[in-house]
Amino acid sequence: MNAPRIAHTTAGTSLPANRRRALLGALAAFVSGSGALMAQPVLAQGSFPSKPVTIVVGYPPGGPTDIYARALGEGLSALWKQPVVIENKAGASGTIGAMQVLRAPADGYTLSFTNNATNGAYEQLNTKFTGFKTLKDFAPVGLFGVVPTVLVVRGNLPARNMSEFVTYAKANRVTYGSSATGSAPHLASELLASATNIEMTLVPYRGAAPLITDLIGGQIDMYVGGPSTVMDHVRSGRIRALAVLHPTRLQAAPGVPTLAEQGIRGADYSSWFGVVASAATPAAVLDAINADMRKVMDSPAMKAKLEQFGVEYTSSDRAQFWKVVQEEIERSGKVIREKKLVAE
């Protein structure tokens, strides 16, 4: 918008003082108003996004975080009529990808699809980590869902229920896999060890896909993962499901009993997945993305995918999502302290 043309005066033709003050006041008001208009995000004109949006995933392709992010990206791309690019930036339990988002312009065009391991647990597990503090450096965008976990073992492990597994674990060295320090597989396995008074050895992996390959091949004994990661392999007979770590049986695994049904309490564990952005991103942009994300999540197509994934979703605004994150940070911190998992 061009400013109005203001006539310049000379000493011999100066305006009266009262006229000059009124004119200057009007000009100041116009400039202030124009600045306010210019400061509004593009979103205010209804054009967000006007270019491709990047969603950074801090894990390799093929794992649950990547699968969920791609499902969401497809839905948002169809809604926005703009490409949504999924960029995998693996390493350090997802924190390398998260820090990449913080380094990008805080305009809503670079988002992080993340989970409780990256944004909550990792910063509590590593006292020397200074990359970010989740509740300070990130802002909530939207919840994708909460994923209950399933305990599975290699196909030739001589245990078909939790009682037999505990007996085996007390007599043998049991290994379990985790694709990220502080993830649900990691913390859930440690909780289970405490609840059953067994000892297990962690074998770290860079992603769920290579972990599952080794579990099928018998290189590790146990894994606690989401239904979308493990149930196809359970149905094929390549691995065996012993329990769901959830108060009730799962629709995605109706034949698998809960821990409580098998006499084990205090070891249920789920993982949240969602989208966050730099805390410096304008709230209006984040609110709009949340609204669009909820449209995608509530669509029949996404509901069918969530059922297939075994993801529990409840439509939530940004504040409600952030409450889930805060509660998980507190819960993870309790597990980490009780199990003395902090790396000095």
N, C-alpha and C positions, 0 to 999 in steps of 0.2 A: 504494500500500500504506500503511495507517495504522500509525503507531508504536504499540506496546503502551502501555496506560495505566499510568503509574508513580505510585504513591501518594505524595503530598507529606507530609512529617512535620513536626511542630513540635518545638521545643526540648525539650519535656517527654516526647516519645515518639521521640526520635532512635534510629536503628538503631545497633547496635554497629559500630565502625570497620571490622572485617573484613567484615561483611555489606555495609556501605555501599560499600567498595572493590570488592567482587565485583559488586554491582549496577551501579555506575557503569561497570565494565569491560564488563559484558554489554551495557549500553546503548550504549556507544561502539562495540562490535563490530557491534551491529545497525545503528546509523546509518551506519557505514562500509560495511557490506555493502549496505544499501539504496541508498546513494549510488552504489556501483559498479554495482548493477543499473540504476539510473536513467540512468547515464552510457552504458550500452550503446546502440548505435544501434538504431533500430526494426528494422533488418535482423535482429538477433539473434532476434527473434520470428517471423521468416519472412514479414514483411509488406511488404518493399520490392519494388517501389514501392507506396505507398498512395495516390498521387496522380499526376497527369500529370508526365512527364519532358520537359524541353526540351533539344534538341540544337541548339546554335548553329553555323551554317555561316557562315564569314566571306566568302562569295562570293555573287554573284547566283544566282537560280534558273536551271536549265538547263545549268550547267557540270558537269564530272565530279564535283567535290567534293559538290555539291548532289545529283546523281543517286545517288551512292554512299550518302550520308547517308540519303536517303529510303528506299532499299532496306533499309538496316539498321534504320531506324526502324519500318518496317512489320513486320519480323520480331520485333523486341523488343516492339512493342505487342501482337502476337498472343500472345507468350509471357507477357508480364506481365499481360495483361488490363487494361492502362491505356493511355491515349493517349500517344503520343510525338510531341511537337510539334517540327517542324523550323523554326527561326527563322533567316532569312537576314539577316545583318548585314554587308554588304559594305564594303570599304575598306581601304587600306593593307596590301595583300597578306594579308588575313585577320586582321590583328592587332586591328582594332577589335572584331570578334566575339570574339576570344580574350580581350581585356581585359574584355569584358562578362561572360564566364564567371568571371573572377577576382573581379569585384565581387559576384557572386551568393553566397548562402549556400553554404558548402562541405559540402553534405549529399548529393551524388550526384544531385540532381534537376535540375541544370543542367550539361550536358556540352558539350564542344567536339569537333565532327568536323573534323579538320584535316589538314594535310599538311606536307611538308618545307619548303615556302616560308614558311608562317606560323611554324611551330615549328622553327626551326633556322637558316634562311638569312637571313631578314629582319633579325634582330638582329645578324647579322654584316655585313650590307650597309650598315647605317645606324648610324654610330658615335654619333649623337645620340639614338637610340631608347632610351628608358628604361622603356618600358611593362612589360616582363618579361624574365626570363631563363628559357628553356624548362626547363632541367634543374633549376632552383631553384624556380620558381614553379608548375610543373605536375607532375602525377603521371600515370603511364601507366594507361590503362584497358584498351585492346585494339587490336590491329592489324586493320585491315580488309583490307589487302593491299598489294602492291607492283605498280606499273603500269609496264611497259616502254613506251617511246615510239616513235612513228612519225613520220618526216619526210615532210611533204606540201607540195606547191606548188600555186599557182593553176593551173587547168586549161589556160590558154593560155600558160604559161611554156614556152619551147622547150628542155625538158630531160626526158629519160625515164629517166635513171639518174644516179648520183652523179658520174660522170666528166663528163657533159654539164652537170650543175648547177655543178660547180666551175669549168668553163671559162666558163660564162655569168656566174657571180658575179665572176670576175676581170676581166670586160670590162664589167660593168654594176653599177649601184648596187642591191644586193639589200636588201629590207626583210623583217624577220621580226616576228611578233606574239608577245606574251606577256601573259597575263592577270594576272600577279603578278611583282613583282620578287623574284628569288631562287627562282622556281618552276623545275620541270623544263624547260619550254619556254625560259626565259631562260638558265639555266646550260648546258643541253644545246646550245643554239645557239651560245653562246660557246665551249664546248669544241670543237664542230664547226669553228668558224671557225679556231681554233688548229690543229686537226689537219689542216686542208686549206689553211691559209695564205690564207684569204680574209677580206674585211671585209664585215660586214653591219650594218645599222642597225636598232635596236630601235624598234618602234612599240608603246607600252603600251596595254592595254585593261583595262576594269573586270571583264571576265568572258570565258569561252571562247565563249559564244554570239554576242556581237557580233563577236568576232574571226573566227570561222568565216564569218559573214555577209560580212565584208569580204574574206576570203580567196577565197570563192566569187565575189565581185564583182570581184576583181582589184585591190583597193586595196592589198593587201600581197602579197608574193611567196611567203613560206614560213612554216611553223608546225611545231613539234614537239609533238605531243600524244598522249594516250592513245587506244587503239583505239576505245573507246566514243564518243569525241568525233569521230573523223575517218573511221572506216571506212565508215559508211553513205554518206557523201558521196563517198568514193573509189569505192564500188561503183556509185553513180549516175553517175559520170563528171564530177562537178562540180569535183573536185580530183584531184590525182594523187599517189600514194604512191611515194616513191623508195627508202626504206630504213627498216628497223627498227633502233633504237639499242639492240641487245640481242645477246648472244652467239649466240643461236639464233633461227630464225624463229618467229613467233608463231602459235598456233592460230587466233587471231582474224584473222590476215592472212597465210595460208600462202604466198601468191604474191608477197609483198614480201621481197626479199633483205635480208640484214643489211649493216651497214657493212663488216664484215670481208670478206664475200664480194665486196665491191666495192673492196677494197684500202685501206680506211680503218680505222685502229685508234686506240684511246685516246679515243673520243668516245661510247661507250655510256652511256646514262643512263636511270635509272628513278626513279619518285617513289613515296614511301610515303603511305598514307592510314590514319588511325586515329582513335581517341577518346582524349582526355585530359581531365583534370579539375583543379580547384585542388589544389595540393599539401596543403592543409589538410584535405582530405576524408578521413574515416576509412578506413584500409586495408581493413577488413572489408567496407565498402560497395563499394569498388573491386574487390576480389577477387570479390565476388558478381556484380557487373556483368560482369566479365571472363568468368566461368563461363557466364553467360547469353548473352553475346555470342558465345562460342565455340559454344554450342548452335545459335544462329541461323546462324552462318557455316558450320557443318558440315551443315546441313540440305540435302536434295536441291534444294529450291527456290532457296536462295541459291547453291549450287554451279552451278546452271544460269545464274543471273544473272551470277556471276563469270566464267563462260566467255564469256557474251555481252559483258561489259564488257572482257574481256581482262585481268582482274586475277589476279595470282598470289597465292594465299593459303596460308599454313602456320599451323596452329593453334598459338598461342603464349600463354604466361602473361604477366603484366605485366612481369616482369623481362626476358623474351626480347624483348618489344616495345620496351622502353626501350633495349635494346642496339642495335636497328635505328635508333632515333632518334639515339643517341649517335654511331654510325658515320656516319650521314648528315650530322650536324653537322660532323664532322671532314672529310668529303669535300667538302661544300659550302664550308667554310672554305678548303680548299686551292684550289678553283677560283676563289673570290672573290679570294684573295690573288694568285694567279698572273695573273689577268686584270685585276687592279687595279680591281675593280668597287666598292670601298668608297666610299660617299658621305660626304664630310667635312661 
